Amino acid sequence: MNPDMLNKLQESLADSIKGKPPVRLRASSVGDLFDCPDRWIAVHIEGLRVRQNFRATMGTAIHAGTAHFDTEVLQGQTPSLLAATECTAEALRNSDEETVWDIRREEAEGIAVSLTHKYCTEESPKHHFVEVEKTCESLVLTDVGLEITGQVDRIREVGNKYGPADLKSGVQAVNREGHAKTQAHAPQLGVYSLLGEFSTGKPMELPSLIIGMQTAKTRENQRIAATEVNGVREVLLGNDERPGLLFNAALMIHGVIPPYGNPRSMLCHENFCPRYNNNCFWRK
């Protein structure tokens, strides 16, 4: 990047955030921010309501059941597979009414419970987790005027080194080669690395880990795979040659540069974007 241009942007950002409280950026929303910044601002800055895709609701339920299981392991208890799957089912039954259901809830529950069972019996024993659903209330980055918050799914330990692990579910969470899909997750993983280190005091030296769980309808296609991702903090924070995504996010969030829209986003739909039926500039 042109050094003069970078200096001007840094000066403009510094002027924009001077004397203002930091803007909160949740780790789980980082992917949405870069998917369509205009939608992210509508939801997280302007507070406009948006409905949730049923797959996100399934993911939340799977997180609840698997976290229950791994927490019992962490606490030295004999983990209850029944309790874990019941936790997943209960989370789906009590899900937000604003969820858009494109399949029957009973079918979604069957998929979520099946994947929870598979994770607990096959994937969880492969890892040594030292933290489960570790919450970080606030990490303020004064130079970009952002307050990072969120919950790290897992922090794993291998050979006295630590690193974040993130559970991802979806129909394409595992690719044809049997690897977890990692593309486009680096920014969020970078935030988890920062939060994990800040909240535990332990350096996050291991590569970040994606544990992908494929929400297929049949059990044989409900695959789970774990794949490591390197260099996530550099993508987020940048290096000597270029600024990272966090700087670009701050420029848009603080209005230094206008946010763009993404009409090719999978969430570009009236069910999921509050801008969709409100004269969206980008959806032509």
C-alpha positions in Angstrom: 0.0 0.0 0.0 1.2 3.5 -0.8 2.8 4.9 2.4 1.4 8.4 1.9 -2.1 7.0 1.5 -1.7 4.8 4.5 -0.5 7.7 6.7 -3.5 9.8 5.5 -5.9 7.1 6.4 -4.3 6.6 9.8 -4.5 10.3 10.5 -8.2 10.4 9.5 -9.0 7.4 11.7 -7.2 9.0 14.6 -9.3 12.2 14.2 -12.5 10.2 13.8 -12.1 8.2 17.0 -10.6 11.1 19.2 -12.7 11.6 22.3 -15.3 8.9 21.3 -16.0 5.6 23.1 -14.8 2.5 21.2 -17.3 0.7 19.0 -18.0 -2.9 20.1 -17.1 -5.6 17.7 -18.2 -9.1 18.6 -15.9 -11.9 17.4 -18.8 -13.9 16.0 -19.9 -11.0 13.8 -16.5 -10.4 12.1 -17.4 -12.7 9.2 -20.6 -10.8 8.6 -18.8 -7.5 8.7 -16.6 -8.4 5.7 -19.3 -10.3 4.0 -21.4 -7.2 3.7 -20.3 -4.1 5.8 -23.5 -2.2 5.0 -25.6 -5.0 6.4 -23.4 -5.3 9.5 -23.7 -1.6 10.2 -27.5 -1.7 9.8 -27.7 -4.6 12.4 -24.9 -3.8 14.8 -24.7 0.0 14.7 -28.2 1.1 13.8 -29.8 -1.8 15.7 -32.2 -2.9 13.0 -33.7 -6.3 13.6 -32.9 -9.2 11.4 -34.3 -12.8 11.3 -32.0 -15.8 11.8 -31.4 -18.6 9.3 -32.4 -22.0 10.7 -28.8 -23.3 10.1 -27.5 -20.7 12.5 -30.1 -21.8 15.0 -28.9 -25.4 14.5 -25.3 -24.3 15.0 -26.2 -22.6 18.3 -27.9 -25.8 19.5 -24.9 -28.0 18.5 -22.6 -25.6 20.4 -24.7 -25.9 23.5 -24.6 -29.7 23.5 -21.0 -30.1 22.7 -20.0 -27.4 25.2 -21.9 -29.3 27.9 -20.0 -32.5 27.1 -16.6 -30.9 26.9 -17.2 -28.9 30.1 -17.9 -32.1 32.0 -14.7 -33.6 30.7 -12.8 -30.4 31.7 -14.2 -30.6 35.2 -13.0 -34.2 35.6 -16.5 -35.7 35.5 -17.7 -38.7 33.5 -19.3 -36.9 30.6 -23.0 -37.8 29.9 -23.7 -38.3 26.2 -27.4 -38.3 27.0 -27.2 -35.0 28.8 -25.2 -33.5 25.8 -27.7 -34.6 23.2 -30.7 -33.5 25.4 -29.0 -30.1 25.8 -28.8 -29.8 22.0 -32.5 -30.8 21.5 -33.6 -28.4 24.2 -31.8 -25.5 22.7 -33.5 -26.1 19.3 -37.0 -26.5 20.9 -36.5 -23.2 22.8 -35.0 -21.3 19.8 -36.0 -17.8 18.9 -39.3 -17.4 17.1 -37.6 -15.1 14.7 -35.7 -18.0 13.1 -36.6 -18.7 9.5 -37.4 -22.4 9.3 -37.0 -23.9 5.8 -37.2 -27.4 7.2 -39.3 -29.0 9.9 -37.9 -28.4 13.4 -38.0 -32.1 14.1 -35.7 -32.7 11.1 -33.3 -30.0 12.2 -33.3 -31.5 15.7 -32.5 -35.0 14.4 -29.5 -33.6 12.4 -28.2 -31.5 15.4 -28.6 -34.3 17.9 -26.9 -36.8 15.5 -23.9 -34.4 15.0 -23.6 -33.8 18.7 -23.5 -37.5 19.4 -20.8 -38.0 16.7 -18.7 -35.1 18.0 -18.8 -36.3 21.6 -17.9 -39.9 20.7 -15.5 -39.4 17.9 -14.0 -35.9 17.7 -13.8 -34.6 21.3 -11.6 -37.4 22.6 -8.9 -36.4 20.0 -8.3 -33.1 21.8 -7.2 -31.7 25.1 -9.2 -28.6 25.9 -8.2 -26.3 28.8 -11.0 -23.9 28.3 -14.6 -24.3 27.0 -16.7 -21.3 25.8 -14.1 -18.9 27.3 -15.7 -15.4 27.6 -13.8 -12.2 27.1 -15.9 -9.2 28.1 -13.7 -6.4 26.7 -10.4 -6.0 24.9 -10.1 -2.3 23.9 -7.8 -1.5 20.9 -7.4 2.2 21.3 -5.5 2.8 18.1 -8.5 1.7 16.0 -11.3 2.7 18.4 -12.7 -0.8 18.7 -13.7 -2.9 21.7 -13.4 -6.6 20.9 -15.6 -9.0 22.8 -16.7 -12.6 22.4 -16.5 -16.2 23.4 -13.8 -18.5 22.3 -15.3 -22.0 21.6 -12.3 -23.9 22.9 -8.7 -23.4 23.8 -6.6 -26.5 23.2 -3.3 -27.6 24.5 -0.6 -29.6 22.7 2.8 -30.0 24.2 2.4 -27.1 26.7 1.4 -24.8 23.8 -2.1 -23.3 23.4 -4.3 -22.2 20.6 -8.0 -21.4 19.9 -10.4 -23.9 18.3 -13.6 -22.9 16.7 -16.6 -25.2 15.9 -18.3 -24.5 12.6 -21.4 -26.3 11.3 -23.1 -26.2 7.9 -23.8 -28.1 4.8 -20.3 -27.2 3.4 -18.4 -27.3 6.7 -16.3 -30.2 5.4 -15.1 -30.3 1.8 -14.9 -33.3 -0.6 -11.3 -34.0 0.5 -12.5 -34.5 4.1 -11.0 -31.2 5.5 -12.8 -28.6 7.5 -13.6 -25.5 5.4 -11.2 -22.8 6.5 -11.6 -20.2 3.8 -12.7 -16.7 5.0 -12.5 -17.7 8.7 -9.1 -16.1 9.3 -10.4 -12.7 10.6 -12.6 -14.4 13.2 -9.9 -16.8 14.2 -7.5 -13.9 14.6 -9.9 -12.2 17.0 -10.2 -15.5 18.9 -6.5 -15.7 19.2 -6.3 -12.2 20.6 -9.2 -12.9 23.0 -7.8 -16.2 24.1 -4.5 -14.7 25.0 -6.0 -11.7 26.7 -8.5 -13.7 28.8 -6.2 -16.5 29.9 -2.8 -14.9 30.0 -1.4 -17.8 27.9 0.3 -17.1 24.6 -1.7 -18.6 21.7 1.3 -20.3 19.9 -0.5 -23.1 18.2 -2.2 -22.7 14.8 -5.9 -21.9 15.1 -8.2 -24.9 14.6 -11.5 -25.2 12.8 -13.6 -28.2 13.7 -16.1 -28.5 10.9 -19.4 -30.4 11.3 -21.4 -31.1 8.2 -25.2 -30.7 8.7 -26.2 -33.3 6.1 -29.5 -35.1 6.3 -28.1 -38.6 6.4 -25.7 -39.8 9.1 -23.1 -41.2 6.7 -22.8 -37.7 5.3 -22.6 -35.9 8.6 -18.8 -35.7 8.6 -16.6 -34.0 11.1 -13.1 -32.8 10.4 -10.5 -30.7 12.2 -8.1 -28.5 10.1 -5.4 -26.1 11.3 -5.1 -22.5 10.0 -1.9 -20.6 10.2 -1.2 -16.8 10.1 -4.6 -15.6 11.3 -3.2 -12.8 13.4 -1.3 -11.4 10.5 -4.4 -11.2 8.4 -6.2 -9.4 11.2 -3.4 -7.1 12.4 -1.4 -6.7 9.2 2.4 -6.6 8.8 5.1 -4.2 7.7 3.9 -4.2 4.1 0.1 -3.7 4.5 -2.5 -3.0 7.2 -4.7 -5.9 8.4 -8.4 -6.4 8.1 -9.0 -4.9 11.6 -7.7 -1.5 10.3 -10.0 -1.7 7.3 -12.9 -2.6 9.5 -12.2 0.4 11.7 -12.1 2.7 8.7 -15.7 1.6 7.7 -17.1 1.5 11.2 -15.9 5.0 12.0 -16.9 6.4 8.7 -13.5 7.2 7.3 -14.4 5.3 4.1 -17.9 4.4 3.1 -19.0 0.8 3.7 -19.7 -1.3 0.6 -22.5 -3.7 0.1 -22.5 -7.2 -1.3 -25.5 -8.3 -3.4 -23.8 -11.7 -3.9 -23.9 -12.4 -0.1 -25.9 -15.5 0.9 -27.6 -13.2 3.4 -28.8 -10.8 0.7 -32.4 -11.7 1.2 -35.4 -10.0 2.7 -35.5 -12.6 5.6 -31.9 -11.8 6.7 -31.1 -8.2 5.8 -33.0 -5.1 7.1 -31.7 -3.1 4.2 -33.2 -5.4 1.5 -36.6 -3.8 1.2 -35.4 -0.4 2.2 -33.9 1.0 -1.0 -30.6 -0.9 -0.7 -28.1 1.0 -2.9 -26.1 -2.1 -3.8 -28.9 -4.5 -4.8 -29.5 -3.4 -8.4 
